Amino acid sequence: MSVPSGAAGFYVSVRTGARMAQSALALGPFPDRNTAADHVAVVRRYIAARHRGAEWWRLSTTRRTAAPGRPLPVGTLNELLGVRCGPP
């Protein structure tokens, strides 16, 4: 499915690794930053239960714009957490 140029969505972002160099879009896309922020605690609980040292990881929200003719990416934990997200 293609999306209009400039389509954007909000995500829960997780930064891990040395100096926070690695980043992943954990959940999303959500239609607005507040909805993404409401899901930060869900991701925090999930990773804390499964990864030793996760308390040092940085969780935040981020906005991502789709590349022309491409859909917005799907969060890596959407299916695992049963969170339904759709195009904003």
Backbone as numpy.savetxt, mean C-alpha at the origin, in Angstrom:
# Nx Ny Nz CAx CAy CAz Cx Cy Cz
-6.99 -3.84 -18.12 -7.84 -2.67 -18.12 -6.95 -1.43 -18.12
-7.19 -0.50 -18.99 -6.40 0.72 -19.01 -7.13 1.80 -18.23
-6.36 2.74 -17.76 -6.91 3.84 -16.98 -6.49 5.14 -17.63
-7.23 6.20 -17.37 -6.86 7.48 -17.95 -5.50 7.93 -17.43
-4.79 8.63 -18.26 -3.50 9.17 -17.85 -3.68 10.04 -16.61
-2.85 9.84 -15.63 -2.92 10.65 -14.41 -3.78 10.07 -13.32
-4.42 8.90 -13.54 -5.21 8.28 -12.48 -4.30 7.96 -11.31
-4.79 8.21 -10.09 -3.95 8.01 -8.91 -4.73 7.31 -7.82
-4.01 6.64 -6.95 -4.60 5.98 -5.80 -3.68 6.11 -4.61
-4.21 5.84 -3.45 -3.44 5.93 -2.21 -3.22 4.53 -1.64
-2.08 4.33 -1.01 -1.67 3.02 -0.52 -1.11 3.11 0.88
-1.13 1.95 1.58 -0.33 1.79 2.78 1.02 1.31 2.28
2.06 2.04 2.62 3.41 1.74 2.18 4.22 1.21 3.36
5.04 0.20 3.10 5.92 -0.37 4.13 7.35 -0.22 3.65
8.18 0.40 4.49 9.60 0.55 4.16 10.40 -0.31 5.12
11.27 -1.14 4.56 12.06 -2.07 5.35 13.53 -1.97 4.96
14.35 -2.73 5.64 15.74 -2.87 5.24 16.62 -1.76 5.77
17.89 -1.90 5.46 18.91 -0.95 5.90 18.59 0.44 5.37
18.54 1.37 6.28 18.27 2.78 5.94 16.95 2.97 5.20
16.02 2.06 5.43 14.68 2.15 4.84 14.72 2.23 3.32
15.65 1.50 2.72 15.87 1.58 1.28 14.81 0.84 0.46
14.17 -0.16 1.04 13.21 -0.95 0.29 11.79 -0.54 0.67
10.94 -0.40 -0.33 9.58 0.04 -0.09 8.61 -0.86 -0.85
7.44 -1.10 -0.25 6.41 -1.92 -0.91 5.04 -1.27 -0.72
4.19 -1.43 -1.71 2.81 -1.00 -1.61 2.03 -2.16 -1.01
1.71 -2.09 0.27 1.11 -3.22 0.98 -0.39 -3.35 0.72
-1.13 -2.26 0.82 -2.58 -2.28 0.59 -2.97 -1.11 -0.29
-3.92 -1.34 -1.16 -4.41 -0.26 -2.00 -4.71 -0.77 -3.40
-5.17 0.08 -4.27 -5.34 1.52 -4.11 -6.65 1.89 -3.41
-6.58 2.93 -2.62 -7.74 3.51 -1.95 -8.05 4.85 -2.61
-9.30 5.32 -2.50 -9.68 6.56 -3.17 -9.09 7.83 -2.54
-8.69 7.74 -1.25 -8.16 8.94 -0.60 -7.16 8.55 0.49
-6.37 9.52 0.91 -5.32 9.29 1.90 -5.89 8.85 3.25
-7.02 9.39 3.65 -7.60 9.02 4.95 -7.99 7.55 5.01
-8.55 7.04 3.93 -8.92 5.62 3.89 -7.68 4.75 3.97
-6.64 5.12 3.26 -5.37 4.38 3.35 -4.83 4.44 4.78
-4.86 5.62 5.40 -4.36 5.78 6.77 -5.15 4.93 7.76
-6.43 4.75 7.52 -7.25 3.91 8.39 -6.81 2.45 8.36
-6.09 2.03 7.33 -5.65 0.65 7.18 -4.20 0.41 7.63
-3.50 1.44 8.06 -2.11 1.27 8.51 -2.04 0.30 9.68
-2.95 0.41 10.63 -2.93 -0.48 11.80 -3.16 -1.93 11.42
-3.97 -2.19 10.40 -4.22 -3.55 9.93 -2.91 -4.17 9.43
-2.17 -3.42 8.64 -0.90 -3.90 8.10 0.12 -4.07 9.23
0.16 -3.12 10.15 1.10 -3.19 11.28 0.88 -4.47 12.09
-0.36 -4.79 12.40 -0.66 -6.01 13.16 -0.26 -7.26 12.38
-0.53 -7.28 11.09 -0.21 -8.44 10.27 1.30 -8.69 10.24
2.08 -7.67 9.95 3.52 -7.88 9.83 4.18 -8.11 11.19
3.66 -7.48 12.25 4.23 -7.68 13.58 4.08 -9.13 14.04
3.00 -9.77 13.63 2.75 -11.16 14.01 3.60 -12.15 13.21
4.20 -11.69 12.12 4.90 -12.62 11.23 6.38 -12.34 11.02
6.86 -11.16 11.37 8.24 -10.80 11.08 8.93 -10.23 12.31
9.95 -10.93 12.76 10.73 -10.40 13.88 11.46 -9.14 13.40
11.41 -8.11 14.17 12.05 -6.85 13.80 11.14 -5.91 13.04
9.88 -6.31 12.81 8.96 -5.46 12.05 8.64 -4.16 12.77
8.86 -4.12 14.08 8.58 -2.87 14.80 9.48 -1.73 14.32
10.55 -2.06 13.61 11.45 -1.03 13.09 11.07 -0.58 11.68
10.13 -1.26 11.07 9.73 -0.90 9.73 8.85 0.35 9.77
8.91 1.14 8.74 8.13 2.37 8.67 6.89 2.14 7.82
5.75 2.40 8.41 4.48 2.31 7.69 3.93 3.72 7.50
3.46 3.99 6.31 2.90 5.31 6.02 1.93 5.17 4.86
1.42 6.29 4.41 0.59 6.30 3.21 1.35 6.99 2.10
1.03 6.60 0.89 1.68 7.20 -0.26 0.70 7.27 -1.42
0.93 8.18 -2.31 0.10 8.34 -3.50 0.89 7.85 -4.70
0.26 7.05 -5.55 0.91 6.54 -6.74 0.06 6.88 -7.94
0.68 7.37 -8.99 -0.01 7.69 -10.24 0.25 6.58 -11.24
-0.78 6.16 -11.93 -0.65 5.08 -12.92 0.12 5.58 -14.14
0.91 4.68 -14.69 1.58 4.99 -15.95 0.52 5.08 -17.05
0.74 5.88 -18.07 -0.25 6.00 -19.14 -0.64 4.64 -19.72
-1.95 4.38 -19.77 -2.45 3.15 -20.33 -2.31 1.92 -19.44
-1.84 2.10 -18.21 -1.63 0.98 -17.29 -2.52 1.15 -16.07
-2.98 0.05 -15.48 -3.78 0.15 -14.25 -2.89 0.46 -13.06
-3.50 0.94 -12.01 -2.77 1.14 -10.76 -2.37 -0.23 -10.22
-1.21 -0.33 -9.57 -0.81 -1.62 -9.00 -1.73 -2.01 -7.85
-1.79 -3.30 -7.58 -2.58 -3.84 -6.47 -1.64 -4.05 -5.29
-2.08 -3.71 -4.09 -1.26 -3.91 -2.90 -0.90 -5.38 -2.70
0.31 -5.64 -2.25 0.78 -7.01 -2.12 0.03 -7.81 -1.06
-0.58 -7.14 -0.09 -1.31 -7.85 0.97 -2.82 -7.81 0.80
-3.33 -7.21 -0.25 -4.78 -7.09 -0.44 -5.49 -8.43 -0.28
-5.06 -9.42 -1.02 -5.73 -10.71 -1.01 -5.53 -11.43 0.33
-4.32 -11.41 0.86 -4.03 -12.09 2.13 -4.87 -11.54 3.28
-5.09 -10.24 3.28 -5.84 -9.61 4.36 -7.33 -9.49 4.05
-7.73 -9.89 2.86 -9.13 -9.83 2.49 -9.67 -8.41 2.38
-8.80 -7.47 2.06 -9.20 -6.07 1.93 -9.53 -5.80 0.48
-10.76 -5.34 0.25 -11.17 -5.02 -1.11 -10.85 -3.56 -1.41
-10.05 -3.38 -2.42 -9.71 -2.04 -2.88 -10.06 -1.98 -4.34
-10.40 -0.82 -4.78 -10.72 -0.68 -6.19 -10.14 0.59 -6.73
-10.31 0.79 -8.00 -9.83 2.04 -8.58 -10.49 3.22 -7.88
-9.71 4.23 -7.59 -10.28 5.42 -6.93 -11.26 6.14 -7.81
